[in-house]
Amino acid sequence: MTCVTAEPEALISAAGDSQIPRLAGPVSEGERSGATRGSGPRFRLGRRIPDAVAQEGFVVQPFTQQCQVIHSEGDHAVIGVSPGNSYFSRQRIRDLALWGLANFDRVDFVYTDVQVAESFEALGDSPIEARRKAVKNIRGVRAKITATVNELDPTGNRLCARPMSEFQSNKAYRQLHADMIARLDADEEFRVVCQDLVRRFLSTKVAPQQEPTAAQERVCMDYICAEAPLFLDTPAILGVPSSLNCYHQSLPLAEMLYARGSGLRASRNQGHAIVTPGRSAAE
């Protein structure tokens, strides 16, 4: 819902922190694609980007008009949570849960617990220190989400906490993940977009004159492929009619997954929205 070090959310959007979406007036394709501009391929999105809407203290920006439809249907939402990210305070997670329960039949918090220790180690920590940091960060985010679920929906009928590792036993997830791995060799468009994302992220983590190591690039690529199935087809993975993947930054690969034309694309009933605190909540 993201990679290396105590700021795993940084791989969610190579553009860095997102700005609060506007509440009025359409956003042009050029403005939106400019937010994630890099050296990789450019993609043609819809001509009109839906307006952002204010709901329960948050501003919700559907990525495309079809994403807006999925948001309006309100079947299911995935809210991605990154360990080690100060954005996800206990209060922020609770507020997101209240927003989700007010607008969707079911809500799943999905938090990263894969490739975390590997990420710390790739950037220079010893194996012991990398594991210590990973355990601390994962334990902290799990505790905050679990406390929220127990408070707001103790039965777990509508609100649930899921670690990424849980999906490794899910048949649909495994099939989608295997396709991601195969596409790194067979799909040039997908490979170039992933390489561009990895390159831009690592450029902020290594010294200016230092080239990223193969291990660093591999960890980032593994991370992308681990999360990508939830961006492609959460309905197939969790058995819901439609699903909106929500995060406070644009998802990695979003321009490609929601572009017009052929290639790797999100399923018709998979959507994405950028959900950020309203101005009063952010201040």
C-alpha positions as CSV (number, residue, x, y, z in Angstrom):
1,M,0.0,0.0,0.0
2,T,6.6,0.5,0.6
3,C,11.0,-0.1,0.5
4,V,14.2,0.4,2.0
5,T,15.2,1.7,5.4
6,A,13.0,3.3,8.1
7,E,11.2,5.2,5.4
8,P,9.8,2.3,3.4
9,E,7.0,4.6,2.1
10,A,9.6,6.3,-0.2
11,L,9.2,3.7,-2.9
12,I,5.4,4.2,-3.0
13,S,6.0,7.4,-4.8
14,A,9.3,8.3,-6.4
15,A,8.1,11.9,-6.3
16,G,8.3,12.1,-2.5
17,D,5.6,13.6,-0.3
18,S,2.3,14.2,-2.0
19,Q,0.5,17.5,-1.8
20,I,-3.0,17.7,-0.5
21,P,-5.3,17.4,-3.5
22,R,-7.5,20.3,-4.5
23,L,-11.2,20.2,-3.6
24,A,-12.5,22.1,-6.7
25,G,-11.7,22.1,-10.4
26,P,-10.5,19.2,-12.6
27,V,-6.9,18.2,-12.5
28,S,-5.4,18.0,-16.0
29,E,-3.6,14.9,-17.2
30,G,-0.4,16.9,-17.6
31,E,-0.6,18.2,-14.0
32,R,-1.2,14.7,-12.5
33,S,1.5,12.9,-14.6
34,G,3.9,15.7,-13.8
35,A,3.8,14.7,-10.2
36,T,5.5,11.4,-10.9
37,R,7.6,12.4,-13.8
38,G,10.9,10.5,-14.2
39,S,13.1,9.2,-17.0
40,G,10.9,6.2,-17.6
41,P,8.1,5.8,-20.2
42,R,5.1,8.2,-20.2
43,F,1.6,7.0,-20.3
44,R,-1.7,8.3,-21.6
45,L,-4.3,8.6,-18.9
46,G,-7.9,9.8,-19.1
47,R,-8.6,13.3,-20.4
48,R,-10.3,14.4,-17.2
49,I,-9.2,13.5,-13.7
50,P,-12.0,13.3,-11.1
51,D,-12.3,16.1,-8.5
52,A,-11.1,15.4,-5.0
53,V,-13.8,15.1,-2.4
54,A,-13.7,15.7,1.4
55,Q,-14.9,12.9,3.6
56,E,-14.6,12.5,7.4
57,G,-11.5,14.7,7.7
58,F,-9.7,13.4,4.6
59,V,-9.4,14.5,1.0
60,V,-9.9,11.7,-1.4
61,Q,-8.5,11.9,-4.9
62,P,-9.5,9.0,-7.2
63,F,-6.8,8.3,-9.8
64,T,-9.1,7.9,-12.7
65,Q,-12.8,8.1,-13.5
66,Q,-13.2,4.4,-13.1
67,C,-11.4,4.6,-9.7
68,Q,-14.1,7.2,-8.8
69,V,-16.8,4.7,-9.7
70,I,-15.1,2.1,-7.5
71,H,-14.9,4.6,-4.6
72,S,-18.6,5.4,-5.0
73,E,-19.5,1.8,-5.0
74,G,-17.9,1.4,-1.6
75,D,-17.4,-2.4,-1.6
76,H,-13.9,-2.6,-0.2
77,A,-10.8,-0.5,0.6
78,V,-7.2,-1.5,1.2
79,I,-5.3,1.1,3.3
80,G,-1.6,0.6,3.0
81,V,0.5,1.2,6.1
82,S,4.3,1.5,6.1
83,P,6.4,0.5,9.2
84,G,8.8,3.1,10.5
85,N,6.7,5.9,8.9
86,S,5.8,8.7,11.3
87,Y,2.8,9.6,9.2
88,F,1.0,6.6,10.5
89,S,0.5,7.7,14.1
90,R,-2.0,5.8,16.3
91,Q,-4.5,8.7,15.8
92,R,-4.0,8.8,12.0
93,I,-4.7,5.1,11.7
94,R,-7.8,5.4,13.9
95,D,-9.0,8.3,11.7
96,L,-8.4,6.3,8.5
97,A,-10.3,3.4,10.0
98,L,-13.3,5.7,10.8
99,W,-13.2,7.1,7.3
100,G,-13.0,3.6,5.8
101,L,-15.9,2.3,7.8
102,A,-18.1,5.3,6.9
103,N,-17.5,4.8,3.2
104,F,-16.9,1.0,2.5
105,D,-18.5,-2.3,3.4
106,R,-15.1,-3.7,4.3
107,V,-11.7,-2.3,5.1
108,D,-8.4,-4.0,5.2
109,F,-5.3,-2.4,6.7
110,V,-2.3,-4.0,4.9
111,Y,1.1,-3.4,6.5
112,T,4.5,-4.3,5.2
113,D,6.4,-7.1,7.0
114,V,8.4,-8.5,4.0
115,Q,11.7,-7.3,2.7
116,V,12.1,-4.9,5.7
117,A,15.2,-6.5,7.3
118,E,16.6,-7.1,3.8
119,S,16.2,-3.4,3.1
120,F,18.1,-2.3,6.1
121,E,20.9,-4.8,5.4
122,A,21.2,-3.7,1.8
123,L,21.8,-0.2,2.9
124,G,24.6,-1.1,5.3
125,D,23.3,-2.5,8.5
126,S,24.6,-5.7,9.9
127,P,22.2,-8.7,9.7
128,I,21.6,-8.5,13.4
129,E,21.0,-4.8,13.4
130,A,18.8,-5.0,10.3
131,R,16.6,-7.6,11.9
132,R,16.4,-5.6,15.2
133,K,15.2,-2.5,13.3
134,A,12.7,-4.5,11.2
135,V,11.2,-6.3,14.2
136,K,10.8,-3.0,16.1
137,N,9.2,-1.2,13.1
138,I,6.8,-4.1,12.2
139,R,5.9,-4.6,15.9
140,G,5.1,-1.0,16.3
141,V,2.8,-0.6,13.3
142,R,1.1,-3.9,14.0
143,A,0.3,-2.8,17.5
144,K,-1.3,0.5,16.3
145,I,-3.4,-1.2,13.7
146,T,-4.5,-4.1,16.0
147,A,-5.5,-1.6,18.7
148,T,-7.7,0.3,16.2
149,V,-9.4,-2.9,14.9
150,N,-10.1,-4.1,18.5
151,E,-11.6,-0.8,19.4
152,L,-13.7,-0.1,16.3
153,D,-14.7,-3.6,15.1
154,P,-13.6,-6.3,17.6
155,T,-15.5,-9.0,15.6
156,G,-13.4,-8.3,12.5
157,N,-16.4,-8.5,10.3
158,R,-15.7,-5.2,8.5
159,L,-12.3,-4.0,9.7
160,C,-9.2,-6.3,9.5
161,A,-5.4,-6.1,9.8
162,R,-3.3,-8.1,7.4
163,P,0.5,-8.4,7.1
164,M,1.8,-8.6,3.5
165,S,3.3,-12.1,4.4
166,E,-0.3,-13.4,4.8
167,F,-0.8,-13.2,1.0
168,Q,2.1,-15.6,0.3
169,S,-0.3,-18.5,0.9
170,N,-3.1,-17.0,-1.3
171,K,-3.4,-18.7,-4.7
172,A,-4.5,-15.6,-6.6
173,Y,-1.7,-13.5,-5.1
174,R,0.9,-16.2,-5.9
175,Q,-0.2,-16.3,-9.5
176,L,-0.1,-12.5,-9.8
177,H,3.3,-12.4,-8.1
178,A,4.7,-15.0,-10.4
179,D,3.5,-13.0,-13.4
180,M,5.3,-9.9,-12.0
181,I,8.6,-11.9,-11.8
182,A,8.2,-13.3,-15.3
183,R,7.4,-9.8,-16.7
184,L,10.7,-8.4,-15.5
185,D,12.3,-10.5,-18.3
186,A,9.5,-10.6,-20.9
187,D,7.8,-7.1,-20.6
188,E,10.1,-4.3,-21.5
189,E,7.6,-1.6,-20.5
190,F,7.1,-3.1,-17.0
191,R,10.9,-3.6,-16.5
192,V,11.8,-0.1,-17.6
193,V,9.2,1.5,-15.3
194,C,10.4,-0.6,-12.3
195,Q,14.1,0.1,-13.0
196,D,13.3,3.9,-13.2
197,L,11.4,3.7,-9.9
198,V,14.3,1.8,-8.2
199,R,16.9,4.2,-9.7
200,R,15.1,7.3,-8.5
201,F,14.6,5.9,-5.0
202,L,18.2,4.8,-4.5
203,S,19.5,8.1,-5.8
204,T,18.2,9.5,-2.5
205,K,19.9,6.8,-0.4
206,V,23.4,6.5,-1.7
207,A,26.2,9.0,-2.0
208,P,26.1,11.3,-5.0
209,Q,29.1,9.7,-6.7
210,Q,28.3,6.1,-5.6
211,E,26.5,3.6,-7.8
212,P,23.8,1.5,-6.2
213,T,24.8,-2.1,-5.6
214,A,23.1,-5.1,-7.2
215,A,21.9,-6.1,-3.8
216,Q,20.2,-2.7,-3.2
217,E,18.5,-2.8,-6.6
218,R,17.4,-6.4,-6.1
219,V,15.8,-5.6,-2.7
220,C,13.9,-2.7,-4.2
221,M,12.7,-4.8,-7.2
222,D,11.6,-7.6,-4.9
223,Y,9.7,-5.1,-2.8
224,I,7.8,-3.7,-5.8
225,C,6.9,-7.2,-7.0
226,A,5.7,-8.2,-3.6
227,E,3.3,-5.3,-3.4
228,A,2.2,-5.1,-7.0
229,P,-0.4,-7.9,-6.9
230,L,-2.5,-5.7,-4.5
231,F,-2.3,-2.9,-7.0
232,L,-3.4,-5.1,-9.9
233,D,-6.3,-7.2,-8.6
234,T,-7.2,-7.1,-4.9
235,P,-10.7,-8.4,-5.7
236,A,-9.3,-11.7,-7.0
237,I,-7.0,-12.0,-3.9
238,L,-9.6,-11.2,-1.3
239,G,-12.8,-12.2,-3.0
240,V,-14.5,-8.8,-3.0
241,P,-16.6,-7.2,-5.8
242,S,-14.3,-4.2,-6.2
243,S,-11.5,-2.6,-4.2
244,L,-9.9,0.8,-3.8
245,N,-6.2,0.8,-2.9
246,C,-5.7,3.9,-0.7
247,Y,-2.5,5.6,0.3
248,H,-1.3,9.1,1.0
249,Q,0.9,9.1,-2.1
250,S,0.5,7.8,-5.6
251,L,1.1,4.1,-5.8
252,P,4.2,2.9,-7.6
253,L,3.5,2.0,-11.2
254,A,0.1,3.8,-11.0
255,E,0.5,5.7,-14.3
256,M,1.2,2.4,-16.1
257,L,-1.5,0.4,-14.4
258,Y,-4.2,2.9,-15.1
259,A,-3.1,4.0,-18.6
260,R,-5.1,3.5,-21.7
261,G,-4.0,0.9,-24.2
262,S,-2.5,-2.6,-23.9
263,G,0.1,-3.8,-21.5
264,L,0.1,-4.6,-17.8
265,R,-3.0,-2.9,-16.4
266,A,-5.1,-3.0,-13.2
267,S,-8.2,-5.1,-13.3
268,R,-11.5,-3.3,-14.2
269,N,-12.7,-3.6,-10.6
270,Q,-9.4,-2.4,-9.0
271,G,-9.1,1.2,-8.2
272,H,-6.6,3.6,-6.5
273,A,-7.1,6.8,-4.6
274,I,-4.7,9.2,-2.8
275,V,-6.2,9.9,0.6
276,T,-4.6,12.7,2.6
277,P,-5.7,14.6,5.8
278,G,-7.9,17.6,5.3
279,R,-6.2,20.9,6.0
280,S,-7.6,21.2,9.5
281,A,-6.4,17.7,10.4
282,A,-3.0,18.2,8.8
283,E,-2.3,21.5,10.6
